[in-house]
Amino acid sequence: MTGPARIGLRTLASLMAGRGAYRLAQLVATVALLPLWGSARYATYAGAVAVCSWVIALLVAGPEKTVLKLLPRAPRTGPLILRAAAALLWVLPAPPLVAFAVAAAVAPDGPVAVYLGVAAMCTMTGVLLLLVGLHRAMGAPWHDARTFFVLTVVQAGLLGLVVLGLGPLGYVGCLVATQVVLCLLLLVRLGRPSLAIRRRPGFVRRIWCTVALMGSPEVCMYLCTSVLVALLAVSSFRGQVGPLVAVDVVWSAGINFLLYALRVYTPWASMRLLGAGGAAGRQAARRITRWVAAADVVYLAAVGALLAATDLLDVSRGGHAVLVWAALLAARTPMLVAVIFAGYLVENSDAASTRITGLAAAAGLAAAAAAGLVAVPLAGGIGLLLALAVAEVVQAATLRARLGRRTRPARPPVKEDVHVAA
């Protein structure tokens, strides 16, 4: 395997356009399906999506980041990883697809078929995201943009069919069928699948450990919001959930694009952060975390002063609540972006560094839950954002403290297997 070339701005723009068009089509569909289907049928579909959407993150957060990091720096074992991933992706979607097909044939009018269909759809979405990530790592980024442009066109066509009477089961079935076709085309282009990597059980265990550690920062980031919104929903400020979540969905779209852009460059960054480059990256991350912690403390003090000196809490309950959430989320964006980038530099350096980012993410999640138990009942959505800032302080401080114990560059590795996986 050859080293990855850095993706140019033109290619990045094409990739962003493909993902952006697909996200926009999803957003339009989400808004339009409710009046077209009515509340009862839409509730079944929306409930299924809410229950099953975690499957996408499970398949993408750790596995995609792991293969994007390992493939470029593993000329001997990289092909084994690639063929093993292909073998697993041929088999992984089979159970939910079979369950969906059986339910659709036996009880097409019940909610079970819709739920199993959405489970199959989320599984196929995760597989598709992983496949286009593998192709990007192999130097074929155009598959990513083309795949999502196709999905955008299909999504628009299905919305037209919904206007003509297509129900939730047919809608989900058409999406799943499209995803299956796209996944088959991408899998064929990956080459012959193989599980020869099983002959190296120690290496396989390290890869699974790396998957868990590299996936934990994003999973914990999403869990922070989920836990705090759940606390808000059972507090006296439960009426703030709708406006706050609506603003957060729009705001988080930008964060998701940042995460995607970082993944696009992961194979290139993985090679740049080897050896002495990784030591320099960890030192840069340590400097960034100091700035993040200081800025979040200022943010906490400023919001606390506003609460004490103004009627901000009352404003957040009224008609201007959306403006409050937008302003407070915008103010904490630089700190979140900075801590994400610091973690990116650390986790893509040497194998041991993934333990640092995993520990920091877990510490941040625990801090968010603890702070939320106090702040959310007292200040509602504003308390939620304060708890997120506390979580960032703890995460940044943990990163800084753990990185402070690793000031010297790592020695050149003797074995590739030990170097690429945790």
C-alpha positions in Angstrom: 0.0 0.0 0.0 1.3 3.5 -0.8 1.1 6.5 1.4 -2.0 8.6 1.0 -1.9 11.9 -0.9 -3.4 14.9 0.8 -6.9 15.7 -0.5 -7.1 19.0 -2.3 -9.6 21.7 -1.7 -11.5 20.9 -4.9 -12.0 17.3 -3.8 -12.9 18.3 -0.3 -15.5 20.7 -1.8 -16.9 17.9 -3.8 -17.1 15.6 -0.8 -18.8 18.4 1.3 -21.3 19.1 -1.5 -22.3 15.4 -1.6 -22.8 15.2 2.1 -24.4 18.6 2.3 -27.0 17.8 -0.4 -27.8 14.5 1.3 -28.2 16.2 4.8 -30.4 18.9 3.2 -32.6 16.2 1.6 -32.9 14.4 4.9 -33.9 17.6 6.6 -36.5 18.4 4.0 -37.9 14.9 4.3 -38.0 15.1 8.1 -40.1 18.3 7.9 -42.4 17.1 5.0 -43.2 13.6 6.1 -45.2 14.6 9.1 -48.0 16.5 7.2 -47.9 14.0 4.4 -48.3 10.9 6.6 -50.2 12.3 9.5 -49.2 12.1 13.1 -50.0 8.4 13.7 -48.0 7.0 10.8 -45.2 9.5 11.3 -45.0 8.7 15.0 -44.2 5.1 14.2 -41.5 6.0 11.7 -40.0 8.7 13.9 -40.0 6.5 17.0 -38.2 3.8 15.0 -35.6 6.3 13.9 -35.1 7.5 17.5 -34.7 4.0 18.8 -32.3 2.7 16.0 -30.1 5.7 15.1 -27.4 4.7 17.6 -26.6 1.8 15.3 -25.1 4.3 12.8 -22.7 5.8 15.4 -21.8 2.3 16.6 -20.7 1.3 13.1 -19.0 4.5 12.2 -17.4 6.3 15.2 -14.8 3.7 16.1 -14.4 1.4 13.1 -14.1 4.2 10.4 -11.7 6.2 12.5 -9.6 3.1 13.2 -9.3 1.9 9.6 -8.5 5.5 8.4 -5.7 5.7 10.9 -4.3 2.2 10.5 -4.4 1.5 6.7 -1.9 4.2 5.6 0.7 3.3 8.2 0.4 -0.5 7.8 2.0 -1.6 4.5 2.2 -5.3 5.6 -0.9 -5.7 7.7 -3.1 -3.1 5.9 -4.3 -5.5 3.2 -5.2 -8.0 5.9 -7.3 -5.3 7.7 -8.9 -4.2 4.5 -9.9 -7.8 3.4 -11.2 -8.6 6.9 -13.3 -5.4 6.9 -14.7 -6.4 3.5 -15.5 -9.9 4.8 -17.3 -8.6 7.8 -19.3 -6.0 5.8 -20.5 -8.7 3.4 -22.1 -10.6 6.4 -23.0 -7.9 8.9 -26.1 -6.5 7.2 -27.6 -9.9 6.6 -29.5 -10.5 9.9 -31.4 -7.1 9.9 -32.2 -7.4 6.2 -33.6 -10.9 6.6 -35.6 -9.9 9.7 -37.0 -6.9 7.7 -37.9 -9.0 4.7 -39.7 -11.6 6.9 -41.6 -8.9 8.9 -42.6 -7.1 5.7 -44.0 -10.3 4.2 -45.8 -11.6 7.3 -47.1 -8.4 8.9 -46.7 -5.4 6.5 -49.4 -3.3 8.3 -47.9 -3.5 11.8 -45.3 -1.3 13.4 -42.8 -4.2 13.8 -42.1 -4.2 10.1 -41.4 -0.4 10.2 -39.1 -0.8 13.2 -37.1 -3.6 11.6 -37.0 -1.7 8.4 -35.5 1.3 10.1 -33.0 -0.9 11.9 -32.0 -2.4 8.6 -31.8 1.2 7.1 -29.5 2.4 10.0 -27.3 -0.7 9.6 -26.9 -0.1 5.9 -26.2 3.6 6.5 -23.4 2.7 8.9 -22.0 0.1 6.5 -22.2 2.6 3.6 -20.4 5.3 5.6 -17.7 2.8 6.5 -17.3 1.6 2.9 -16.9 5.1 1.4 -14.4 5.8 4.2 -12.4 2.7 3.1 -12.4 3.9 -0.4 -11.2 7.4 0.6 -8.3 5.7 2.5 -7.4 3.8 -0.7 -7.2 7.0 -2.7 -10.7 6.9 -4.3 -12.6 9.7 -2.6 -15.0 10.2 -5.6 -17.0 7.2 -4.5 -18.1 9.1 -1.4 -19.5 12.2 -3.3 -21.1 10.1 -6.0 -22.8 7.7 -3.4 -24.3 10.6 -1.5 -25.5 12.4 -4.6 -27.3 9.2 -5.7 -28.9 9.0 -2.2 -30.0 12.6 -2.5 -31.7 12.0 -5.8 -33.4 8.9 -4.5 -34.5 10.7 -1.3 -36.1 13.5 -3.4 -37.8 10.9 -5.7 -39.2 9.0 -2.7 -40.6 12.2 -1.2 -42.5 12.6 -4.5 -43.8 9.1 -4.2 -44.9 9.8 -0.6 -47.0 12.7 -2.0 -48.6 10.1 -4.3 -49.4 7.8 -1.3 -46.3 5.8 -0.5 -46.4 4.8 3.2 -43.6 4.4 5.8 -42.9 0.7 5.0 -42.6 1.4 1.3 -40.5 4.5 1.9 -38.1 2.6 4.2 -38.0 -0.4 1.9 -37.0 1.7 -1.1 -34.2 3.4 0.9 -32.9 0.1 2.1 -32.9 -1.4 -1.4 -31.0 1.6 -2.7 -28.4 1.3 0.1 -28.0 -2.4 -0.6 -27.2 -1.8 -4.3 -24.7 0.9 -3.4 -23.0 -1.2 -0.8 -22.7 -4.1 -3.2 -21.1 -1.9 -5.8 -18.6 -0.6 -3.2 -17.9 -4.0 -1.7 -17.1 -5.5 -5.2 -14.6 -2.7 -5.8 -12.8 -3.5 -2.5 -11.6 -6.8 -3.8 -11.7 -10.3 -2.5 -12.7 -10.6 1.2 -10.6 -12.7 3.6 -10.4 -13.5 7.3 -6.8 -14.5 7.1 -6.1 -11.9 9.9 -7.5 -14.5 12.3 -4.1 -16.2 12.2 -2.8 -13.2 14.2 -5.2 -13.2 17.3 -3.0 -10.8 19.3 -3.2 -8.2 16.5 -6.9 -8.6 16.2 -7.4 -8.0 19.9 -5.4 -4.8 19.6 -7.5 -3.6 16.7 -10.7 -4.2 18.6 -9.3 -2.2 21.5 -8.3 0.6 19.1 -11.9 0.6 17.7 -13.3 1.0 21.2 -10.9 3.7 22.3 -11.1 5.8 19.1 -14.9 5.6 19.0 -15.4 6.7 22.7 -14.7 10.5 22.2 -17.6 10.9 19.7 -19.9 8.5 21.5 -19.3 10.3 24.8 -19.8 13.7 23.1 -23.2 12.7 21.9 -24.1 11.0 25.2 -23.3 14.2 27.1 -26.1 16.0 25.2 -28.4 13.0 25.4 -28.0 12.7 29.2 -28.4 16.5 29.8 -31.5 16.7 27.5 -33.0 13.8 29.4 -32.4 15.7 32.7 -34.0 18.8 31.1 -37.0 16.9 30.0 -37.8 15.8 33.6 -37.2 19.2 35.1 -39.5 22.1 35.6 -37.9 23.6 32.4 -39.1 20.8 30.2 -40.8 23.3 27.9 -37.4 24.4 26.7 -36.5 21.0 25.2 -38.2 21.7 21.8 -36.6 25.1 21.0 -33.2 24.1 22.4 -33.1 20.8 20.5 -34.2 22.6 17.3 -31.3 25.1 17.6 -28.9 22.3 18.6 -29.8 20.2 15.5 -28.8 23.1 13.2 -25.7 24.0 15.2 -24.5 20.4 15.4 -24.8 20.1 11.6 -21.7 22.3 11.4 -19.9 20.2 14.1 -20.7 17.1 12.1 -19.2 18.6 9.0 -16.1 19.4 10.9 -15.8 15.8 12.1 -16.3 14.6 8.5 -13.6 17.0 7.2 -11.2 15.7 9.8 -11.9 12.1 8.8 -11.3 13.0 5.2 -7.8 14.0 6.1 -7.2 11.3 8.7 -5.1 9.0 6.4 -2.7 11.9 5.5 -2.6 13.1 9.2 -1.9 9.6 10.4 1.3 9.5 8.4 2.3 13.0 9.4 1.8 12.1 13.1 4.2 9.2 13.1 7.3 9.2 15.4 8.6 12.8 16.1 5.6 14.2 14.3 3.3 12.5 16.8 5.3 14.0 19.7 5.0 17.4 18.2 1.2 16.9 17.7 0.8 15.9 21.3 2.7 18.9 22.5 0.4 21.1 20.3 -2.6 19.4 21.7 -1.4 20.1 25.2 -1.1 23.8 24.5 -4.6 23.8 22.9 -6.1 22.2 26.0 -4.7 24.9 28.2 -6.5 27.5 26.1 -9.7 25.5 26.0 -9.8 25.2 29.8 -9.2 28.9 30.3 -11.7 29.9 27.7 -14.4 27.6 29.2 -13.8 29.1 32.7 -14.3 32.6 31.2 -17.5 31.3 29.5 -18.8 29.9 32.8 -18.0 33.1 34.7 -19.6 35.3 31.9 -22.9 33.3 31.8 -23.0 33.1 35.6 -22.6 36.9 35.7 -25.4 37.4 33.1 -27.7 35.2 35.2 -27.0 37.2 38.3 -27.3 40.6 36.7 -30.1 40.2 34.1 -33.3 38.4 33.6 -31.6 35.9 31.2 -33.4 33.0 32.8 -36.8 34.5 32.2 -35.9 35.4 28.6 -34.9 31.7 28.0 -38.5 30.8 28.9 -40.1 33.3 26.6 -40.4 33.9 22.9 -36.8 34.9 22.5 -35.5 31.6 23.8 -34.2 30.5 20.3 -32.0 33.6 20.2 -30.6 32.8 23.7 -29.7 29.2 22.7 -28.2 30.4 19.4 -26.0 33.0 21.1 -24.9 30.7 23.9 -24.1 27.8 21.6 -22.2 30.1 19.2 -20.1 31.4 22.1 -18.9 27.9 23.1 -18.2 26.7 19.5 -14.5 27.8 19.5 -13.8 25.8 22.6 -15.6 22.7 21.3 -13.8 22.9 18.0 -10.5 23.3 19.7 -10.9 20.3 22.0 -12.0 18.2 19.1 -8.9 19.1 17.2 -6.7 18.5 20.2 -8.1 15.0 20.5 -7.7 14.5 16.8 -3.9 15.2 17.1 -3.5 12.9 20.0 -5.5 9.9 18.8 -3.9 9.9 15.4 -0.3 9.8 16.8 0.9 6.6 18.4 -1.1 3.6 19.5 -0.9 4.3 23.3 -2.4 7.8 22.8 -5.9 6.5 22.1 -6.1 5.5 25.8 -5.5 9.2 26.7 -8.4 10.4 24.5 -10.7 7.6 25.7 -10.0 8.4 29.3 -10.5 12.1 28.8 -13.8 11.6 27.0 -15.1 9.3 29.8 -14.1 11.9 32.4 -15.9 14.6 30.4 -19.1 12.5 30.2 -19.0 11.9 34.0 -18.5 15.6 34.6 -21.4 16.6 32.4 -23.7 14.2 34.2 -22.6 15.4 37.6 -22.8 19.1 36.7 -26.1 18.6 35.0 -27.7 17.1 38.1 -27.1 20.4 39.8 -27.3 23.0 37.0 -30.2 21.8 34.9 -32.9 21.8 37.7 -31.7 25.3 38.7 -31.2 27.0 35.3 -32.8 24.7 32.7 -31.3 24.9 29.2 -28.7 27.5 30.4 -27.7 25.0 33.1 -27.4 22.4 30.4 -24.9 24.5 28.4 -23.0 25.3 31.6 -22.7 21.6 32.3 -21.3 21.1 28.8 -18.7 23.7 29.5 -17.8 22.0 32.7 -17.4 18.7 30.8 -15.1 20.5 28.4 -12.9 21.8 31.2 -12.6 18.4 32.7 -11.9 16.7 29.3 -9.3 19.4 28.4 -7.7 19.1 31.9 -7.5 15.3 31.7 -5.9 15.5 28.3 -3.4 18.0 29.5 -2.5 16.1 32.6 -2.1 12.8 30.8 -0.1 14.3 28.0 2.2 16.0 30.5 3.4 12.5 31.4 4.5 11.9 27.8 7.0 14.7 26.9 9.6 12.7 25.1 9.1 11.4 21.5 8.3 7.7 21.3 11.1 5.4 20.1 10.8 4.1 16.5 8.7 0.9 16.6 10.2 -2.5 16.1 7.0 -4.2 15.0 4.4 -2.6 12.8 1.6 -4.4 14.6 2.4 -2.9 17.9 2.8 0.6 16.4 -0.5 0.8 14.6 -2.9 -0.6 17.1 -3.5 -0.1 20.8 
